[in-house]
Every structure is written in C-alpha cells, then in structure tokens.
Amino acid sequence: MPVSMVGVGRLVNRFISVLPGFRFFALRHYTVCRSLLHANEVLRSATVVIPARNERGNVEPAVKRLPEFCEDIEIIFIEGHSKDGTFEEIERVKAAYPHKDIKAMRQPGKGKADAVFTAYDVARGDVLMILDADLTMPPEQLPKFWDAIHSGRGEFINGSRLVYPLEDDAMRFLNLIANKLFSYLFTWLLNQRYTDTLCGTKVMRRSDYYRLKEGKAYFGDFDPFGDFDLIFGASKLNLKTVDLPIRYAARTYGETQISRFRHGIMLMKMVVFAFFKIKAI
C-alpha cells in the first residue's frame, strides 16, 4: 500500500503482503543474483560429527560402515550423558581402530545442538558433516553429500528423508505429518524449497560455520536440535542450499530421543519467531 492510512498500510505491507496468495498482488519484487559455483579444490578434508546418547550398539557400526570418501576424514563422537555405556564403547572403538582419526568427547550441556556445535568448534576438517548415531541415515550415503559440496553444486547440503519411500517403522505417522508441515512452512519462510527440515544430516564448509556462528544470536538460542540454527543461518548468509534425498532406514538399536508434542510445540514457536526475523521485516 503506497499510503500509511494511520498505520494500516504498514500492517498490510509488513505482515499481509508476504502471506501466500496475497504475495501475488504485491508490486515490489526482488531478484538476488550471484555468480555460478564451481568445483572447490581447496576442500580436501572432512569432519563427521556423530552425536550419541544411549547409542552403544551403533558406535562400531558407524565407524565400520563409514566410506573413505575423501583423503582425510576426522570422526568426532560426542556423547551426551548416556546411561548405557556409550562413552566407554566410543573409547573402546577408538582404540580398536588406531588407523582412523577418531576423537571422543563429552558434551558440556544438553541437547543435540549443544553437542554438534561443541564438536564443530574443535573440528579440523574443511567440510563439517552431521551423522546421527542411530544410523537411520546410512553412513554409506555420505559420499553423495561430499560430492555435492566439493563439486560446487551447493554450499549448504540438507538431507531429505521424504523423497524416497520410507522403510517400515522408520518414521511414525505423526512425525511424518509434522515433517511435511515444517517443510512447507520453511519453503515459504525462506523462499527456498525444503522437502525436509528435520533430517539430522546437514553439511557445510567449516569457514561458513564460523560466519554463521558470529550471527547466531540473531535468531535466538532455543533450538534444541540445531537444525533450525543451521537452516536459518545458511539462509542469512545466502548460501546455496541443496536438498539431497537419502534412503531413510529404521532404527536397529535404542530409542528415539525426540518428544513429538513437546518438541513440536517448541519448533512451532521457532517458526513464528523466524517469521518476524526473516519475512516480516
């Protein structure tokens, strides 16, 4: 609206014009352009961060199944106050595979976000990767993520579990509905197509993580998983995002750490918060 109309114009321009359907009538449009990305020969090493809480039975399989997809791979297990001897198993596996660069850490706080970012702060790889210790994202698929970022196809590679058919019992029905809902919301919020926002596997360059970390306070500090911190941060940095389909498998050991309703309400609050930080500005 070209006139303020005692504040009504600002209300319409800031909050109403960005809503689906109403955007069609907007007279103001933006196009953001950048040069094409090319293969990055500087990327020679990778750090695979594996947050693990009560995942004793998955520690050794994670190491054995991880392919040698680049010349230098660092593996960081970061354990989160387990009760099944996960940390002791990590130390045993580290000693059993001396030819691999395996590090064992204990996270200082709680939640996956705290574990991931604690490990990221000490990682040495040019590329940072997250591999959930439940191995529902098979380690054998990590080379696809390396190829996507090393070739210059993307700068922030987001795994998507909702493209290929799911294995039986891989994802509960309510979780599937929630994941699809969040993918639609984020596609609208960020003007970038997301088919899955809560897949644990996300990949980016370490140099971009440090840039993201500097502006992390802009979106607050209440994401227990770290997925939204990374997605919002990548969007704010204008990183080229690629949704990469994965074959999502059923868990074979342990139980899920996610509370559907409590965490779902928390994530919905984050979407509302992000609306004011990204869309309605």
C-alpha positions in Angstrom: 0.0 0.0 0.0 1.5 3.3 -1.0 0.0 5.3 1.9 0.2 4.7 5.6 -3.6 5.1 6.4 -2.9 5.6 10.1 -0.7 2.5 10.3 -2.9 0.2 8.3 -0.6 0.5 5.3 2.5 -0.6 7.3 0.5 -3.5 8.7 -0.5 -4.7 5.3 2.9 -4.2 3.7 4.8 -6.0 6.5 2.5 -8.8 7.6 -0.2 -9.4 5.0 1.7 -8.9 1.7 4.1 -11.8 2.5 1.4 -14.4 3.0 0.7 -17.0 0.4 -1.9 -15.7 -2.1 -1.5 -12.1 -1.1 2.0 -12.1 -2.5 0.6 -12.3 -6.0 -0.8 -8.8 -5.7 2.5 -7.2 -4.4 4.1 -4.6 -6.6 7.6 -4.9 -5.1 9.8 -7.9 -6.2 13.4 -8.7 -5.6 15.8 -10.9 -7.6 19.1 -11.9 -5.9 21.8 -13.0 -8.3 25.3 -14.4 -7.8 28.0 -16.0 -9.9 27.8 -19.7 -10.6 29.6 -22.0 -8.2 32.4 -24.2 -9.4 34.3 -27.2 -8.0 36.3 -26.3 -4.9 39.7 -27.9 -5.0 40.5 -26.4 -1.6 38.2 -28.8 0.2 40.4 -31.8 1.0 39.2 -33.0 4.4 36.0 -33.7 6.3 34.9 -34.0 9.9 32.0 -36.3 10.6 30.4 -35.3 13.9 28.4 -38.1 15.5 26.2 -37.0 18.5 25.5 -40.1 20.6 23.2 -40.6 23.6 22.4 -44.1 24.7 23.7 -45.4 21.3 26.2 -48.0 22.5 25.2 -50.6 19.9 25.6 -48.2 17.0 29.1 -46.8 17.7 31.2 -49.5 16.0 28.8 -50.0 13.0 29.1 -46.2 12.4 32.9 -46.5 12.1 32.9 -49.7 10.1 30.2 -48.5 7.6 31.7 -45.0 7.0 33.2 -44.9 3.5 36.6 -43.3 2.7 35.0 -40.6 0.5 37.9 -38.2 0.7 41.6 -38.3 1.5 41.3 -37.1 5.1 38.4 -37.9 7.4 38.1 -37.0 11.1 35.4 -38.7 13.1 34.2 -36.9 16.3 31.9 -38.9 18.6 30.3 -36.5 21.1 28.5 -38.3 23.9 25.5 -36.8 25.7 25.3 -38.2 29.3 24.3 -41.7 28.3 23.3 -44.5 30.7 24.2 -47.5 28.6 28.0 -47.2 28.5 28.1 -45.3 25.2 31.2 -43.3 26.1 33.1 -46.4 27.2 32.2 -48.0 23.9 33.4 -45.0 22.0 36.8 -45.2 23.7 37.0 -49.0 23.0 36.2 -48.4 19.3 38.8 -45.6 19.2 41.5 -48.0 20.5 40.3 -50.8 18.1 40.7 -48.6 15.0 44.0 -46.7 15.5 44.4 -46.2 11.8 41.3 -43.9 11.8 41.3 -40.4 13.2 38.6 -40.9 15.9 38.1 -38.4 18.7 35.9 -38.9 21.8 34.2 -36.0 23.6 31.6 -35.4 26.2 29.2 -32.5 25.6 29.1 -29.9 28.4 25.3 -29.2 28.1 22.2 -30.9 26.9 20.6 -31.4 23.5 21.8 -32.3 20.1 22.5 -28.6 19.2 24.9 -28.3 22.1 26.7 -31.5 21.1 27.0 -30.6 17.4 28.2 -27.0 17.9 30.7 -28.1 20.7 32.2 -30.6 18.2 32.2 -28.1 15.4 34.2 -25.7 17.5 37.1 -28.1 17.6 36.7 -29.8 14.2 39.6 -29.5 11.8 38.0 -30.7 8.6 37.3 -28.3 5.7 33.8 -29.7 5.5 31.6 -30.4 8.5 29.1 -33.3 8.4 26.5 -34.5 10.9 25.7 -38.2 11.1 23.1 -39.2 13.7 24.3 -42.1 15.8 21.0 -44.0 15.3 22.2 -44.6 11.7 18.8 -44.1 10.2 20.7 -42.0 7.7 23.0 -44.8 6.4 26.7 -43.7 6.6 27.2 -45.2 3.1 25.3 -42.2 1.7 27.7 -39.6 3.0 29.8 -39.6 -0.2 26.8 -38.0 -2.0 27.0 -35.1 0.4 30.7 -34.7 -0.1 30.3 -34.7 -3.9 27.5 -32.1 -3.7 29.6 -29.6 -1.8 33.0 -30.4 -3.4 31.7 -30.1 -6.9 30.2 -26.6 -6.2 26.7 -27.8 -6.6 25.8 -26.3 -3.2 27.2 -24.7 -0.1 24.7 -26.0 2.4 23.6 -29.6 1.8 20.4 -30.6 3.6 19.4 -34.3 3.7 15.8 -35.1 2.8 14.1 -38.3 4.1 10.7 -37.6 2.4 11.6 -38.2 -1.2 12.3 -41.9 -1.4 9.9 -44.4 0.1 10.5 -45.0 3.8 11.3 -48.3 5.4 8.6 -49.8 7.6 8.7 -48.3 11.1 11.3 -45.8 10.0 9.1 -42.8 10.9 5.9 -42.6 13.0 2.8 -41.2 11.2 2.5 -38.1 13.3 6.3 -37.4 12.8 5.8 -37.7 9.1 2.9 -35.2 9.1 4.9 -32.8 11.2 7.9 -33.0 9.0 5.9 -32.3 5.9 4.2 -29.4 7.6 7.5 -27.8 8.6 8.9 -28.4 5.1 6.0 -26.3 3.6 6.4 -23.6 6.3 10.2 -23.3 5.6 9.8 -23.3 1.9 7.5 -20.3 2.3 9.6 -18.6 5.0 12.9 -18.8 3.2 11.8 -18.7 -0.5 13.9 -21.9 -0.9 12.4 -25.3 -1.5 12.8 -27.6 1.5 11.3 -31.1 1.5 12.6 -32.0 5.0 13.9 -29.6 7.6 14.5 -32.1 10.5 16.8 -34.6 8.8 19.8 -34.9 11.0 22.4 -34.9 8.2 23.5 -31.4 7.2 26.8 -30.5 5.5 28.6 -27.2 5.2 32.1 -25.7 5.0 33.9 -25.0 8.3 34.6 -21.5 7.2 30.9 -20.9 6.6 30.1 -22.3 10.1 32.3 -19.7 11.7 30.5 -17.0 9.8 27.2 -18.5 10.8 28.3 -18.7 14.4 29.1 -14.9 14.5 25.4 -14.1 13.7 23.8 -17.0 15.5 22.3 -14.7 18.2 20.1 -13.0 15.6 17.7 -16.0 15.8 17.9 -16.6 19.5 19.1 -19.7 21.3 16.2 -22.0 21.9 16.7 -24.7 19.1 17.4 -28.0 21.0 18.3 -29.8 17.8 20.4 -27.3 15.8 18.6 -28.0 12.5 16.9 -24.6 12.5 20.0 -22.7 13.7 21.8 -24.1 10.6 19.0 -23.6 8.2 18.3 -20.0 9.3 22.0 -19.2 9.4 22.6 -20.6 5.9 19.7 -18.5 4.6 21.0 -15.3 6.3 24.4 -16.0 4.7 22.8 -16.5 1.3 24.4 -19.9 1.0 23.3 -22.0 -2.0 21.1 -24.7 -0.4 20.7 -28.2 -1.9 18.1 -30.7 -0.8 19.7 -34.1 -1.1 17.4 -37.2 -1.0 18.5 -40.0 1.3 17.3 -43.6 2.0 15.9 -43.3 5.5 16.2 -46.6 7.4 14.6 -47.9 10.6 16.5 -47.8 13.8 18.0 -51.1 14.9 19.3 -50.2 18.4 18.0 -47.9 21.1 15.0 -45.5 21.2 14.3 -42.1 19.7 15.3 -39.1 21.8 12.5 -36.9 20.3 9.3 -36.0 22.2 6.7 -35.4 19.5 4.5 -33.0 21.2 6.8 -31.1 23.5 9.4 -30.6 20.8 6.8 -30.0 18.2 5.4 -27.0 20.1 8.9 -25.7 20.6 9.6 -25.9 16.9 6.3 -24.1 16.0 7.3 -21.3 18.3 10.6 -21.0 16.4 8.7 -20.8 13.1 6.7 -17.8 14.5 9.9 -16.2 15.8 11.6 -16.7 12.4 8.6 -15.1 10.6 9.4 -11.8 12.3 13.1 -12.2 11.8 13.0 -13.2 8.1 9.7 -12.5 6.5 8.0 -9.6 8.3 10.9 -7.1 8.3 
